[in-house]
């Protein structure tokens, strides 16, 4: 009997150890990100996500061949609208073009998806508009016209960033455009994309997968003057064998940057199989990953122009000092990019009320180092013209807090933050397109943002 109890104790101990190990594993990056950890690491987003920098309040337009928005990875994704320019319907799922649905689902998932232990998109906190312009798996001449209309529709919906992984060089199974026309002036989709950038929206596209073919160079709209063409790298950060190169025929550096596009973990759609995720490759995956980095930057510096945003991404990438025609300016580094113009704050600070005491917490990050003495929060109470500033103190690495005694809990409170990095560059947050203040109200003894 004694041996029996010893055996029971031994087995119970083993079970407990296994359970404890599994529970501890749930707190690791490897568990949270699943196989998508690799692509997130390559563009350096992990810490930013932990700090609450996820692309909140930024609107991204994704133009592709179809989407399965009912996939579990999009359960919490903010989809503001979708439109199919082939069927003129407000849904981008079309069972008659399953290959298109597969492609668009792959693409959308790596930027906007979120499912713990499976896949975390680069900018999962952003909001999205989805546009479908493909009619079939064969590129048709009319699809460029539809892509032009779709791009304009996304612009009209006031998106901040557009990304597409569609390209146009052959139509109706024949040459439609030619390599010698990759001059940024000839193709209609390139002209449209460039005009949208000039009106304030950053436009990303895949460079193309023609490196080993006669075509070889980037495909439209990647030849645009201000379109950010994204080439592909493998898991070691090396140029992918298929990723189209530059320069344009007028000698400009292309692609502009390069992002993970070989061995990328993405969501799958196939009505014949239950597998929801898998590895994929192509510059089609690289473009949305790079666009996701841009969304993180813009969410922390929403006052940036499209050209300042472009500058932050290019000049903080791995080959900024020596761009070439395989990598462009290199692999984006999200941490350096969000720090380029100054420190980055959490997209949404934490506000808690206890009696009359308001506690405020936020992360403040810079790859250049934060001047800790400069971190402040400003508060304007109700209709008062008196604005008060409060020094915040560091409670953990890059994690700041302060406590404020409020006089009138019925008032609305206008709040913003400032901080400098060790170069002396100042950030005020929020700012620009998302407004100059957070508006806070105390409702039922809870601090809530309006």
N, C-alpha and C positions, 0 to 999 in steps of 0.2 A: 504493500500500500504506500509506504514511504517513497519507494521508487516512482510510483505512479504520480504522486504529488510533485516530486522533483521534476519529472518529465513535463507535467502541466505547467509548472513555473518556468521551465526552460523555454517551452514553446510560446508561452505568453510573453516572455521577455523578447524573444525574436520578433514576434508579431508587433510588439510595442516599438521596437527599434526601427522596424521597417516603416511603420506608420509615421513615426517621428521624422524619419528621413524624408518621406514623401511630403509631409507637411512643411518641413524646412525648405524643400526644393521648390515649393510653390512661391517662395519669396525671392527666387533667383531670376535673373534676366533670362536665363535659358528656358525656364518654365514659362514665364510670362510671354515671351516673344515666339517661342517654338522655333521652327526653322527659319522664321523671318528675322531672327537675331542677326544673321550674317549681313543682309542688305542694310539693316539699320546701323550696324557697326561700321560698315564701309563708308557711310556718309555722316556718321557721328551724331546720331540723334538720341541715344539712350538716356544720357543725363538730362537733356532738355525735356524729354517726356516726363521724367521723374519730377522735374521742376515745374510741371504744369504748362509747358510750352508745346502746344499740340496743333496750333493753327486756328484756334477759336476766333470767331467773328470775321474770318476771311472766307470769301466766296470763290470757289474754283469751278471752272467749267471743264468738263471732260468730253471730248469729241471722239467718237469711235464707231464701231460697226454694230453695236447692240450691247445690252446689259441685262444681267439677271439680278435685279435689285433685291429679290426675295432671298438671296443667299444668306446664310446665317452670319457671315462675316460683316454684313451691312445692317444687322439688326438695330444697331445704335447709331448708324451713320445718318447725318442730317442731309437728306436729299430734298432740296427746295423745289425742284421741278425737273421734268424730262420731256423730250419731244423727239419724235421720229419724223425726219424730213422726207422719208420715202412714203410712208403711209399717212402722214399728216395727223398722227395720233399722239396723245399725251402719255405714251408708254414706249419704252425703248427695247422691250422684249418682243422678239418676233420669232416664232417657232419655225418659220419658213427660211430663216437664215441663222441656223444653229452655230455655224462656224463664226459668224459675226458676234453672236452672243458670248461664245467662249472667249473670243479675243478681248472684247470690251470688259468682260468680268475679270479676266486676268489683270488687265491694265488698271481698272478702277480699284481693285483690291489692294494693290501695293501702295497706293496713296491714301485711300479713304477707309479701308477696312479695319475692323477691330474685333478680335475674338481671342481671348486669353488662351495661351498654350497652343495656338494655331498660327495666327498671323496678326501682326500689328502694323498698320499702314503708317507711312512717314508723317502724314498730317491728318490723323484720324479725327481731330477735333474741329476741322474746317467744315464748311457747308458746301454742298455740291449741286450743280446743275448738270444734267446728262443730255447729250445730244447725239442722235444716230443719223448718219448720212449714207451708210453703205446699203446697197440693194442686194448684192450677191457676193459670192466669194471671188468672182472675176471682176477686176476693176473695170468699170464702165465709164465712158466719158461724162455721162450726166452726173456721176457721183462727185466730181469736182465741183460742179455747180451747187449740189446739195451741201457739200462741205463748206462752201463759201457762205451759203445761207445760214447754216448751222453756226458758223463762227460769228456771224453778225447777230444772230439770235442770242448767243451767249453774252456778247458785248452789251446788247440791249437789256439783258437781265442784270447788268451792273456787276458782273464778276470782276474779281481782281486779277485773276490768273486763268489762262486757258492752257490746256495741254491736249495734244492729239498724237496718236500713234498711227495715224493713217498717212500714206504718202502717195504721190501721183506721178508716175513716170510712164507706165504703160496702161492703155485703156482699150477695151474691146479686143484684147489679145494682140495688140499691135503697138508699136512705138507711138507715143502720144507727145511726149517731150523727149529731148535728147540731152546728153551730158553737156554739150557746148552751150545749152540754154540755161545752165545753172548759174545765172548772173544776178539773181535777186530782182529782176525786172520783168521776166517773161511770163511766168505761170500765174494764173488767176488766183490760186489759193495762196501763193506767196505774196502777191500784191495785197490781198485782203488781210493776211496775217500781219504784214508790216504796217498797214494802215491802222489796224486795231492797236498795235503797240504804240504808234504815234499818238493815239487818242487816250493812252493811259493804262492799258492792260498788258501785262507781260505774257508773251505767247511762247510756249515750249512745244517742241515736236521731236519725234524720233529722227535720228540721222539717216536711218535706212540700213538694210542688211545686204548690201550689194558689193561689199569689199572684194569678194572673190569672183565676181562676175565681170563682164565687159564694162558694165556701167560704172562700178567701183566707187564713185563719189556720192556725196549726199544727194538725197532726193527731195523734191519740193514738198512742203514749204521750207525745208531746212536751209535753203540758199538765201533766205530773207536777210536783209541788212540788220534788222533788229530782232529777228526771230532767234530764240535760243535753241539751237540744234544740239541734241544730246546723243553722243555715241555710247557704246557699251563697253564695260570692263568685266573681267571674270572675278572669281572669288579672291584672287591674289592681287587684284588691282591692275591687271594687265589688259591691254587692248584685246577685245574679243575678235576672233578670226573673221567674223562676218560683218563687223561694224563699219559702215561706209565712212570714207575719209574725205578730206578736203584737198586742196583749197577750192573755193568757187572759181569759175572761169576768169573772174576779174581779180583773183589773187587774195581774197580774204580768208582768214583762218576759219576753218570749219572742221569738225564740229566745234561748238563753243565750249562745251564741257563734256565729261563722260561720267556715267553713273552705272551701278550694277545692272547688267543685262544678260548675264550668263549664269545659270544656276540660281535663279531668283524664285523664291517661294511665293506662290500666288494662289488665289481662289480659282477653283475649276467649276465649269458647268458642263455637264454631259448627261442628258436624260437617260442614257443607257447604263450609267454607272453611278454608284453612291459616293465614290471618292470625291471629297470636296476641296482638297488642296493638293498641290504637287509642284514639282520643279518645272521651270520654263525658262526660255531664253529669247533674246531679241532686243533690239533697241526700243521696241514697243514698251518694254518694262522700264527701261532707263529713263525715258522722258517723264513719266508720272512721278518717279522717285525724285528726280531733280526738281520738278514742279512742287513736290511736297516740301522740299527744303526751302524753296522760295516762300511758301505759305507760312512756315515757321518764322522766317525772318520778318515777313510783313506783319505777322501777328504780334511781334514784339516791338516793331517800329512802323506803326501804321501810317505815319506821316511821310514815308519815303515815296518818291516818284518811281515810275516804272524803270527809269534809267538808273536811279540810285540803287534800286533793288538789284538790277542787273550787275551793277558795279560791285555790290557787296558779295554776290555769289561768285562772279568771275575772279575778283581779286583776292578772295580767300580760298580759292581752289588750289589743288596740289601743284599745278604747273603754271601758276600765275606769272612767274618770272621768266618762263620760257615756253610759251604756248606753241603747239605744233598741230599738224594736220591729222593726227590720230586721236589725241586726247583733248585738243583745244586747250583751254585753260586748266584742264585737269579734273580731278574728282572733287566735288563740292564737300566742304567740311561745315556741317550745320552749326557747330559750336563757334567756329571762327566767323561764319557768315552773320549769325545773330549778334555778334560782338563788334562787327566792323564799324558801325556808326555810334557805338556806345553800349552800355550795359543792357541786358535783357531782363525784363520782369516776367513773373508768371502771368499767363494770360488772364487768369481770374484769381485775385487774392482771396484769402480766407478772412471772413468777418464774423466775429462772435460777440454776443452781448450778454453781460451778466449784471443785472441791476442797471446802473447807469454807466458801467464801464464797458467800453468797446475795445476788443482786442483785434488787432490787424496783423496778419502774417502774409509774407510773400517771399518767393525766392528772387534773388538778384544775382545774375551771372554775367561774367565776362571772361573770355579766354585771355584777355590782357590784364586781368585782375581788377577787383572792385575797390575803390577808395571807400573803406568801411565808414569813415566819418561823414561821408557825403549822402548816405542813404536817409531820405526823409519822406514823410507823408504830409500832405497838405489837406486841411479840412475846412470847408465852409458850411456853416450850420444854417439851414433854412434860408430866409430872405436877408440874413445879416450880410453886411458888406465886410465884416471882419473875417479874414482868413488866418487860420492858425497853422503853424508848422510844427512837426514833432520829429525828433531824431529817432530812428529805428536802431535796434541793437541786434547783433548776430546771436542767434540761439543755437545754431548748428552751421555746418559748412554751407555758405551762400543762402542761409535761411534767416530771415529778419522778422522782427516783431516789434510792436509797441502797444501801449495801453493808453486810452484816452477817456477822460471823464466827460460825458455828455451832459449838457444842461437841459435840453428839450428833446425828449424822445419822440415827440410827435412831428418833428421837423424832417425834411429831406436833407440828406447830407451829400455834398459834392466833394469827391475825394480824388486826389491824384498823387503820384509818386515821382521822385527825382533821385538820380544817383549819377556819380561820375566813375569812369574807370581810371586806371592808373596813368593813362595818357592825358587825362583831363577832359575827355569827351563826355558830354552830359546827355542823359536820356530823361525825357519827361514821358510818363505813361499813366493813363492812355493819352493819345493824341491823334490828330489827323482824321482819317475817314471813320474811325470808330467813336469819335467824340473826345472832348478834352477832359472829361471827368467820369468817374464811376458815380452813379446816383444810388445812394443807399437809403433805405427806409426801415424803421423798426416796426415789424408787424407781428403781433402775438408773441412778443418777447423774443423774436428772432430777427437777425439782421439779414435783409434780403436786398439784392441788387434789382433795380428797376430796369 
